[in-house]
């Protein structure tokens, strides 16, 4: 059809696409180049300044999206989740998102069964422990994970994070 992407035609069985570490500066609008049947997309460790939910609108089957370590300032996680109700995992740490946005995103996604990687949650918990909830960006240079904790379980629930914050205080 007219809406089929070139990758869908060339790689009809493609379900996982890793574009990490590629120095991408932007994504095409509505991800017209990405196959609609993609289940996992990793665009981490690039130079993306912004992405919008519209960039991923055509990816109706998406279960996992990783966008860690870019330079994102905002992300409409509510619209994104409405477009991708089957989403199971969202990796978005180490961007330039405010603590408030990260906190709100954590609660929103956790309440809907979407997992954020434990390393992200630990950094958020540590940041909340060391400073008040402000609009300062959360970056890897400002935060660190407690040694040995990351390997316990790959995902933490909101309850786990709140328990960890309580223990740290």
Backbone as ProteinMPNN parsed JSONL, in Angstrom:
{"seq_chain_A": "XXXXXXXXXXXXXXXXXXXXXXXXXXXXXXXXXXXXXXXXXXXXXXXXXXXXXXXXXXXXXXXXXXXXXXXXXXXXXXXXXXXXXXXXXXXXXXXXXXXXXXXXXXXXXXXXXXXXXXXXXXXXXXXXXXXXXXXXXXXXXXXXXXXXXXXXXXXXXXXXXXXXXXXXX", "coords_chain_A": {"N_chain_A": [[0.802, -1.183, 0.0], [0.217, 2.384, -0.12], [1.077, 3.467, 2.281], [3.052, 1.849, 3.237], [6.292, 1.359, 4.491], [9.625, 1.712, 3.177], [11.451, 0.021, 4.451], [9.718, -1.939, 5.405], [8.969, -3.166, 3.068], [11.43, -4.094, 2.115], [12.426, -5.563, 4.267], [10.462, -7.582, 5.446], [10.12, -9.142, 7.745], [11.215, -7.814, 9.838], [11.378, -7.043, 13.189], [12.742, -6.016, 15.329], [14.693, -3.23, 15.819], [17.733, -1.688, 16.029], [19.047, 1.319, 16.402], [20.898, 2.575, 17.879], [23.692, 4.561, 18.972], [24.33, 6.01, 16.596], [24.64, 8.65, 15.901], [22.37, 10.123, 15.245], [20.464, 12.97, 14.446], [17.86, 13.732, 14.196], [14.51, 12.422, 13.79], [12.572, 11.082, 11.11], [9.452, 12.65, 10.228], [6.521, 11.142, 11.498], [7.742, 8.712, 11.306], [8.077, 7.512, 8.744], [9.885, 5.908, 7.501], [10.169, 3.689, 9.055], [9.198, 0.318, 9.725], [5.793, -0.582, 10.218], [5.177, -2.836, 11.728], [7.068, -3.119, 13.662], [8.406, -4.211, 16.735], [10.288, -3.637, 18.708], [12.271, -0.819, 19.287], [15.289, 0.86, 19.32], [16.745, 3.814, 19.915], [18.751, 4.91, 21.325], [21.555, 6.754, 22.718], [22.181, 8.732, 20.791], [22.037, 11.892, 19.122], [19.67, 13.215, 19.528], [17.539, 15.93, 19.786], [14.883, 16.39, 20.031], [11.9, 14.484, 20.081], [8.722, 13.419, 19.021], [5.463, 12.199, 19.853], [4.225, 11.753, 17.473], [6.278, 10.966, 15.792], [6.372, 8.266, 16.17], [3.911, 7.281, 15.584], [3.073, 5.579, 13.492], [3.956, 3.136, 14.287], [2.33, 0.877, 15.342], [2.466, -1.583, 16.649], [4.397, -1.461, 18.558], [6.274, -2.507, 21.33], [8.441, -1.979, 22.925], [10.468, 0.767, 23.578], [13.462, 2.447, 23.413], [15.206, 5.273, 24.328], [17.389, 6.32, 25.599], [20.007, 8.478, 26.801], [20.092, 10.697, 24.998], [19.424, 14.021, 23.958], [17.016, 14.964, 24.85], [14.445, 17.242, 25.718], [11.775, 17.298, 26.23], [8.858, 15.203, 26.26], [5.893, 13.833, 25.216], [4.522, 11.739, 27.016], [2.007, 10.758, 27.698], [0.339, 11.026, 25.405], [1.887, 9.454, 23.708], [1.637, 6.941, 24.971], [-1.119, 6.536, 24.717], [-1.254, 6.177, 21.977], [0.157, 3.847, 21.784], [-0.879, 1.463, 23.28], [-0.1, -1.118, 23.912], [2.459, -0.991, 24.772], [5.257, -2.037, 26.64], [7.709, -1.422, 27.725], [9.7, 1.408, 28.404], [12.491, 3.192, 27.826], [14.048, 5.988, 28.841], [15.875, 7.475, 30.183], [18.689, 9.557, 31.169], [18.53, 11.868, 29.634], [17.672, 15.267, 28.938], [15.518, 15.845, 30.542], [13.171, 17.239, 32.841], [13.143, 16.759, 36.422], [10.584, 16.774, 37.447], [8.986, 16.106, 35.209], [10.045, 13.544, 34.701], [9.33, 12.243, 37.074], [6.499, 12.41, 36.956], [6.103, 10.976, 34.593], [7.074, 8.476, 35.342], [5.187, 7.673, 37.299], [2.797, 7.732, 35.775], [3.354, 5.867, 33.679], [4.025, 3.551, 35.145], [1.618, 3.046, 36.465], [0.2, 2.079, 34.365], [1.325, -0.273, 33.696], [3.701, -0.161, 32.287], [7.104, -0.645, 32.066], [9.965, 1.004, 33.328], [13.455, 1.011, 32.908], [15.438, -0.307, 35.612], [17.821, 1.034, 36.257], [17.301, 3.635, 35.516], [15.23, 4.316, 37.253], [16.544, 4.141, 39.689], [18.371, 6.237, 39.462], [16.589, 8.356, 39.367], [15.408, 8.112, 41.898], [17.662, 8.588, 43.485], [18.254, 11.202, 42.717], [15.98, 12.533, 43.626], [16.373, 12.172, 46.295], [18.636, 13.669, 46.85], [18.088, 16.26, 46.114], [15.453, 18.668, 45.993], [12.291, 18.18, 44.312], [12.578, 19.553, 41.371], [12.702, 21.56, 38.388], [15.059, 20.912, 37.21], [17.22, 19.354, 34.847], [17.659, 15.776, 34.578], [20.598, 14.208, 34.454], [23.201, 11.928, 33.493], [25.646, 12.695, 34.55], [24.989, 14.05, 36.847], [23.913, 12.224, 38.563], [24.01, 9.001, 40.224], [24.051, 5.434, 40.436], [23.349, 3.372, 43.267], [25.886, 1.162, 44.314], [25.877, -2.154, 43.112], [23.108, -2.542, 43.172], [21.671, -2.443, 40.795], [21.616, -4.955, 39.476], [19.743, -6.59, 40.663], [16.995, -6.823, 39.885], [15.518, -6.379, 36.734], [13.464, -4.485, 36.421], [11.665, -1.994, 38.202], [8.926, -1.303, 40.295], [6.667, 1.431, 40.989], [6.183, 1.344, 43.716], [8.483, -0.033, 44.585], [10.457, 1.883, 44.017], [9.652, 3.996, 45.679], [9.982, 2.744, 48.151], [12.75, 2.405, 48.106], [13.593, 5.086, 48.083], [12.662, 5.84, 50.578], [14.3, 4.254, 52.19], [16.765, 5.395, 51.601], [16.57, 7.883, 52.716]], "CA_chain_A": [[0.0, 0.0, 0.0], [0.91, 3.655, -0.154], [1.633, 3.805, 3.58], [4.117, 0.921, 3.602], [7.619, 1.957, 4.46], [10.606, 1.005, 2.358], [11.99, -1.081, 5.251], [8.709, -3.0, 5.448], [9.03, -3.881, 1.796], [12.721, -4.764, 1.989], [12.633, -6.46, 5.407], [9.104, -7.793, 5.958], [10.115, -9.832, 9.036], [11.93, -6.999, 10.82], [10.592, -6.696, 14.378], [13.636, -5.345, 16.27], [15.604, -2.334, 15.106], [18.641, -0.997, 16.929], [19.709, 2.454, 15.762], [21.697, 3.218, 18.925], [25.073, 4.955, 18.661], [24.43, 6.343, 15.176], [24.754, 10.099, 15.742], [21.152, 10.667, 14.648], [20.1, 14.302, 14.927], [16.4, 13.834, 14.196], [13.769, 11.311, 13.202], [11.629, 11.563, 10.097], [8.09, 12.785, 10.757], [5.664, 9.959, 11.431], [8.596, 7.54, 11.081], [7.669, 6.91, 7.48], [10.886, 4.93, 7.082], [10.168, 2.541, 9.959], [8.091, -0.616, 9.467], [4.704, -0.502, 11.182], [5.096, -4.039, 12.556], [8.219, -3.124, 14.561], [8.072, -4.46, 18.136], [11.28, -2.99, 19.556], [13.076, 0.207, 18.633], [16.297, 1.459, 20.194], [17.382, 4.997, 19.328], [19.57, 5.442, 22.414], [22.926, 7.201, 22.479], [22.284, 9.532, 19.585], [22.081, 13.325, 19.424], [18.314, 13.696, 19.299], [17.123, 17.044, 20.633], [13.45, 16.268, 20.271], [11.075, 13.481, 19.411], [7.327, 13.613, 19.396], [4.659, 10.98, 19.734], [3.921, 11.587, 16.052], [7.372, 10.236, 15.16], [6.174, 6.832, 16.367], [2.487, 6.992, 15.397], [2.875, 4.468, 12.554], [4.46, 1.898, 14.893], [1.198, 0.457, 16.172], [2.765, -2.822, 17.377], [5.576, -1.228, 19.392], [6.24, -2.983, 22.716], [9.595, -1.478, 23.664], [11.16, 1.91, 22.975], [14.593, 2.941, 24.2], [15.718, 6.557, 23.839], [18.3, 6.805, 26.615], [21.237, 9.2, 26.464], [19.992, 11.668, 23.923], [19.378, 15.36, 24.556], [15.595, 15.302, 24.831], [13.98, 18.173, 26.751], [10.364, 17.036, 26.522], [8.276, 14.037, 25.6], [4.489, 13.693, 25.598], [4.377, 10.315, 27.324], [0.59, 10.376, 27.732], [-0.079, 10.829, 24.013], [2.627, 8.299, 23.206], [1.034, 5.716, 25.501], [-2.441, 6.363, 24.087], [-1.011, 5.655, 20.629], [0.814, 2.542, 21.906], [-1.387, 0.869, 24.528], [0.565, -2.406, 24.17], [3.83, -0.718, 25.2], [5.651, -2.715, 27.872], [8.953, -0.882, 28.268], [10.133, 2.704, 27.899], [13.781, 3.632, 28.35], [14.157, 7.398, 28.46], [16.785, 8.152, 31.119], [19.896, 10.227, 30.693], [18.199, 12.931, 28.702], [17.628, 16.547, 29.634], [14.144, 15.99, 31.015], [13.108, 17.735, 34.214], [12.786, 15.772, 37.437], [9.124, 16.753, 37.546], [8.486, 15.313, 34.089], [10.44, 12.149, 34.921], [8.496, 11.735, 38.169], [5.143, 12.237, 36.428], [6.149, 9.9, 33.611], [7.234, 7.238, 36.105], [3.894, 7.315, 37.894], [1.839, 7.469, 34.694], [3.689, 4.62, 32.987], [3.93, 2.438, 36.095], [0.197, 2.778, 36.687], [-0.332, 1.424, 33.171], [2.069, -1.512, 33.474], [4.877, 0.044, 31.449], [8.31, -0.674, 32.891], [11.134, 1.814, 33.032], [14.604, 0.245, 33.406], [15.787, -0.073, 37.016], [18.887, 2.031, 36.376], [16.645, 4.938, 35.406], [14.485, 4.548, 38.484], [17.502, 4.384, 40.766], [18.891, 7.599, 39.3], [15.51, 9.262, 39.756], [15.299, 8.039, 43.358], [18.838, 9.255, 44.042], [18.103, 12.635, 42.465], [14.947, 13.042, 44.527], [16.926, 12.131, 47.64], [19.683, 14.668, 47.029], [17.572, 17.612, 45.88], [13.996, 18.698, 45.921], [11.728, 17.964, 42.986], [12.639, 20.818, 40.645], [12.695, 21.391, 36.944], [16.411, 20.717, 36.706], [17.326, 18.112, 34.081], [18.325, 14.615, 35.152], [21.622, 13.727, 33.534], [24.062, 10.903, 34.079], [26.726, 13.327, 35.299], [24.485, 14.54, 38.125], [23.369, 11.155, 39.381], [24.712, 7.728, 40.162], [23.297, 4.331, 41.014], [24.023, 2.705, 44.368], [26.65, 0.01, 43.837], [25.351, -3.496, 43.28], [21.654, -2.631, 43.233], [21.103, -2.559, 39.461], [21.482, -6.311, 38.985], [18.772, -7.363, 41.427], [15.815, -7.069, 39.065], [15.617, -5.389, 35.658], [12.418, -3.47, 36.477], [11.161, -1.641, 39.526], [7.616, -0.67, 40.298], [6.631, 2.685, 41.746], [6.309, 0.973, 45.127], [9.899, -0.331, 44.82], [11.206, 3.142, 44.022], [9.307, 4.728, 46.898], [10.639, 2.048, 49.259], [14.178, 2.725, 48.025], [13.75, 6.477, 48.508], [12.465, 5.839, 52.029], [15.508, 3.692, 52.789], [17.879, 6.322, 51.407], [16.364, 9.069, 53.551]], "C_chain_A": [[0.841, 1.241, 0.0], [1.557, 4.025, 1.161], [2.76, 2.875, 4.01], [5.464, 1.616, 3.512], [8.537, 1.114, 3.592], [11.189, -0.171, 3.138], [11.001, -2.233, 5.344], [8.757, -3.834, 4.177], [10.321, -4.677, 1.664], [12.941, -5.817, 3.071], [11.286, -6.759, 6.07], [9.041, -8.485, 7.319], [10.797, -9.025, 10.14], [11.016, -6.616, 11.98], [11.418, -5.936, 15.406], [14.617, -4.498, 15.466], [16.422, -1.55, 16.119], [19.391, 0.069, 16.138], [20.55, 3.228, 16.78], [23.094, 3.529, 18.4], [25.266, 5.289, 17.177], [24.508, 7.834, 14.894], [23.548, 10.707, 15.022], [20.838, 12.019, 15.274], [18.592, 14.481, 15.006], [15.81, 12.561, 13.606], [12.842, 11.864, 12.135], [10.233, 11.691, 10.694], [7.292, 11.516, 10.499], [6.441, 8.692, 11.102], [8.215, 6.782, 9.819], [8.666, 5.867, 6.986], [10.852, 3.654, 7.913], [8.976, 1.634, 9.68], [7.054, -0.589, 10.588], [4.603, -1.697, 12.109], [6.277, -4.164, 13.527], [7.76, -3.302, 16.007], [9.016, -3.724, 19.081], [12.107, -2.017, 18.73], [14.018, 0.803, 19.666], [16.973, 2.6, 19.439], [18.241, 5.695, 20.388], [20.932, 5.908, 21.909], [23.099, 7.843, 21.103], [22.349, 10.995, 20.009], [20.712, 13.959, 19.206], [17.968, 14.796, 20.3], [15.639, 16.97, 20.946], [12.897, 15.08, 19.494], [9.65, 13.777, 19.85], [6.599, 12.29, 19.237], [4.342, 10.7, 18.266], [5.032, 10.841, 15.312], [7.141, 8.728, 15.19], [4.744, 6.386, 16.079], [2.244, 5.779, 14.497], [3.283, 3.117, 13.145], [3.427, 1.334, 15.869], [1.475, -0.788, 17.009], [3.878, -2.656, 18.403], [5.357, -1.673, 20.839], [7.335, -2.349, 23.561], [10.257, -0.346, 22.883], [12.247, 2.365, 23.926], [15.148, 4.194, 23.537], [16.7, 7.158, 24.845], [19.457, 7.595, 25.999], [21.159, 9.948, 25.142], [19.99, 13.035, 24.594], [17.943, 15.874, 24.583], [15.231, 16.207, 26.004], [12.537, 17.91, 27.141], [9.923, 15.801, 25.754], [6.854, 13.882, 26.117], [4.191, 12.212, 25.819], [2.917, 9.871, 27.342], [0.057, 10.122, 26.319], [0.608, 9.597, 23.434], [1.981, 7.0, 23.695], [-0.355, 5.477, 24.914], [-2.299, 5.78, 22.68], [-0.444, 4.234, 20.66], [0.379, 1.847, 23.195], [-0.748, -0.476, 24.875], [1.999, -2.224, 24.676], [4.11, -1.375, 26.546], [6.876, -2.091, 28.522], [9.306, 0.437, 27.587], [11.432, 3.082, 28.591], [14.027, 5.055, 27.892], [15.089, 8.174, 29.389], [17.962, 8.802, 30.4], [19.609, 11.143, 29.508], [18.173, 14.224, 29.505], [16.202, 16.872, 30.067], [14.155, 16.454, 32.467], [12.757, 16.597, 35.169], [11.273, 15.652, 37.564], [8.528, 15.902, 36.43], [8.827, 13.837, 34.283], [9.575, 11.512, 36.008], [7.076, 11.456, 37.67], [5.076, 11.088, 35.428], [6.257, 8.545, 34.308], [5.895, 6.774, 36.669], [2.896, 6.918, 36.815], [2.108, 6.111, 34.051], [3.567, 3.413, 33.92], [2.481, 2.05, 36.352], [-0.434, 2.029, 35.519], [0.467, 0.178, 32.792], [3.272, -1.386, 32.57], [6.094, 0.144, 32.359], [9.338, 0.325, 32.388], [12.322, 1.051, 33.602], [15.0, 0.665, 34.825], [16.86, 0.997, 37.166], [18.32, 3.445, 36.319], [15.933, 5.28, 36.707], [15.417, 4.829, 39.649], [18.076, 5.787, 40.677], [17.837, 8.614, 39.714], [15.357, 9.281, 41.272], [16.46, 8.775, 44.015], [18.724, 10.77, 43.869], [17.079, 13.245, 43.401], [15.461, 13.083, 45.954], [17.898, 13.283, 47.872], [19.225, 16.091, 46.76], [16.064, 17.559, 45.778], [13.547, 18.518, 44.481], [11.65, 19.314, 42.274], [12.56, 20.539, 39.163], [14.105, 21.277, 36.38], [16.482, 19.399, 35.951], [18.031, 17.013, 34.869], [19.333, 14.138, 34.127], [22.519, 12.745, 34.256], [25.157, 11.524, 34.935], [26.276, 13.777, 36.686], [24.099, 13.418, 39.072], [24.225, 9.911, 39.284], [23.854, 6.67, 40.827], [24.059, 3.769, 42.201], [24.678, 1.419, 43.871], [25.922, -1.295, 44.114], [23.842, -3.618, 43.238], [21.056, -2.921, 41.863], [20.869, -3.975, 38.985], [20.432, -7.144, 39.69], [17.589, -7.763, 40.56], [15.807, -6.012, 37.971], [14.564, -4.29, 35.705], [11.998, -3.225, 37.915], [9.796, -1.011, 39.369], [7.714, 0.646, 41.059], [6.809, 2.402, 43.231], [7.773, 0.675, 45.475], [10.72, 0.949, 44.926], [10.918, 3.926, 45.295], [9.936, 4.074, 48.124], [12.128, 2.37, 49.28], [14.431, 4.152, 48.501], [13.613, 6.57, 50.022], [13.705, 5.306, 52.738], [16.693, 4.647, 52.691], [17.778, 7.539, 52.311], [16.642, 8.742, 54.953]], "O_chain_A": [[2.065, 1.16, 0.109], [2.497, 4.82, 1.177], [3.368, 3.098, 5.057], [5.733, 2.365, 2.572], [8.256, -0.052, 3.312], [11.403, -1.243, 2.571], [11.411, -3.394, 5.359], [8.604, -5.055, 4.213], [10.314, -5.802, 1.162], [13.569, -6.846, 2.82], [11.005, -6.239, 7.149], [8.008, -8.424, 7.986], [10.939, -9.512, 11.262], [10.002, -5.947, 11.783], [10.851, -5.273, 16.274], [15.282, -4.988, 14.554], [15.875, -0.84, 16.962], [20.253, -0.237, 15.315], [20.874, 4.396, 16.565], [23.607, 2.854, 17.508], [26.263, 4.888, 16.576], [24.446, 8.237, 13.732], [23.685, 11.683, 14.283], [20.938, 12.187, 16.489], [18.1, 15.29, 15.793], [16.51, 11.742, 13.011], [12.375, 12.998, 12.246], [9.869, 10.916, 11.579], [7.378, 10.905, 9.434], [5.854, 7.703, 10.663], [8.054, 5.562, 9.834], [8.329, 5.034, 6.145], [11.439, 2.645, 7.523], [7.872, 2.115, 9.428], [7.406, -0.574, 11.767], [4.002, -1.592, 13.178], [6.458, -5.213, 14.146], [6.834, -2.626, 16.455], [8.596, -3.243, 20.133], [12.577, -2.336, 17.638], [13.596, 1.2, 20.751], [17.68, 2.38, 18.455], [18.432, 6.91, 20.348], [21.392, 5.518, 20.836], [24.033, 7.534, 20.363], [22.686, 11.29, 21.156], [20.61, 15.1, 18.755], [18.09, 14.609, 21.51], [15.191, 17.43, 21.996], [13.369, 14.735, 18.411], [9.419, 14.322, 20.93], [7.078, 11.379, 18.562], [4.207, 9.544, 17.865], [4.768, 10.16, 14.321], [7.651, 7.999, 14.34], [4.403, 5.226, 16.309], [1.296, 5.028, 14.726], [2.986, 2.072, 12.566], [3.645, 1.324, 17.08], [0.775, -1.024, 17.994], [4.262, -3.628, 19.054], [4.39, -1.273, 21.487], [7.18, -2.198, 24.772], [10.565, -0.479, 21.699], [11.989, 2.636, 25.099], [15.51, 4.19, 22.36], [16.825, 8.379, 24.931], [19.825, 7.4, 24.84], [22.04, 9.841, 24.289], [20.512, 13.178, 25.7], [17.687, 17.059, 24.369], [15.652, 15.972, 27.137], [12.115, 18.251, 28.246], [10.523, 15.41, 24.753], [6.636, 13.807, 27.326], [3.681, 11.525, 24.935], [2.623, 8.717, 27.031], [-0.601, 9.111, 26.074], [-0.023, 8.793, 22.748], [1.8, 6.065, 22.914], [-0.725, 4.334, 24.643], [-3.131, 4.982, 22.248], [-0.55, 3.501, 19.676], [1.19, 1.665, 24.103], [-0.847, -0.927, 26.016], [2.677, -3.207, 24.976], [3.306, -1.283, 27.474], [7.068, -2.213, 29.732], [9.223, 0.567, 26.366], [11.462, 3.27, 29.808], [14.196, 5.309, 26.699], [15.086, 9.405, 29.378], [18.183, 8.613, 29.204], [20.349, 11.179, 28.525], [18.621, 14.247, 30.651], [15.745, 18.011, 29.973], [15.052, 16.098, 33.23], [12.151, 15.602, 34.772], [10.744, 14.558, 37.765], [7.659, 15.068, 36.683], [7.982, 12.973, 34.052], [9.14, 10.369, 35.868], [6.519, 10.39, 37.933], [4.114, 10.32, 35.416], [5.604, 7.581, 33.907], [5.525, 5.609, 36.526], [2.228, 5.89, 36.926], [1.194, 5.3, 33.897], [3.057, 2.367, 33.517], [2.155, 0.867, 36.445], [-1.487, 1.411, 35.673], [0.306, -0.36, 31.696], [3.817, -2.396, 32.124], [6.108, 0.927, 33.309], [9.552, 0.471, 31.184], [12.209, 0.488, 34.691], [14.908, 1.838, 35.187], [16.813, 1.787, 38.109], [18.81, 4.344, 37.002], [16.028, 6.404, 37.2], [15.114, 5.662, 40.503], [18.251, 6.455, 41.696], [18.157, 9.622, 40.344], [15.195, 10.347, 41.867], [16.266, 9.501, 44.99], [19.062, 11.529, 44.777], [17.279, 14.346, 43.914], [15.039, 13.928, 46.743], [17.97, 13.817, 48.98], [19.911, 17.039, 47.143], [15.483, 16.509, 45.505], [14.332, 18.683, 43.548], [10.759, 20.117, 42.548], [12.371, 19.396, 38.745], [14.318, 21.522, 35.193], [15.865, 18.419, 36.369], [18.885, 17.283, 35.714], [18.953, 13.707, 33.038], [22.585, 12.733, 35.485], [25.557, 10.94, 35.942], [27.094, 13.876, 37.6], [23.972, 13.647, 40.275], [25.056, 9.777, 38.386], [23.025, 6.98, 41.683], [25.287, 3.691, 42.162], [24.082, 0.676, 43.091], [25.414, -1.515, 45.214], [23.335, -4.74, 43.268], [20.024, -3.587, 41.779], [19.988, -4.189, 38.152], [20.246, -8.31, 39.342], [17.227, -8.939, 40.515], [16.067, -4.843, 38.258], [14.755, -3.246, 35.08], [11.982, -4.14, 38.738], [9.546, -0.272, 38.416], [8.728, 0.933, 41.696], [7.509, 3.139, 43.926], [8.252, 1.079, 46.534], [11.569, 1.086, 45.807], [11.835, 4.461, 45.92], [10.376, 4.77, 49.039], [12.705, 2.584, 50.346], [15.383, 4.398, 49.241], [14.362, 7.298, 50.673], [14.115, 5.842, 53.768], [17.528, 4.702, 53.595], [18.79, 8.158, 52.637], [16.528, 9.606, 55.823]]}, "name": "protein", "num_of_chains": 1, "seq": "XXXXXXXXXXXXXXXXXXXXXXXXXXXXXXXXXXXXXXXXXXXXXXXXXXXXXXXXXXXXXXXXXXXXXXXXXXXXXXXXXXXXXXXXXXXXXXXXXXXXXXXXXXXXXXXXXXXXXXXXXXXXXXXXXXXXXXXXXXXXXXXXXXXXXXXXXXXXXXXXXXXXXXXXX"}
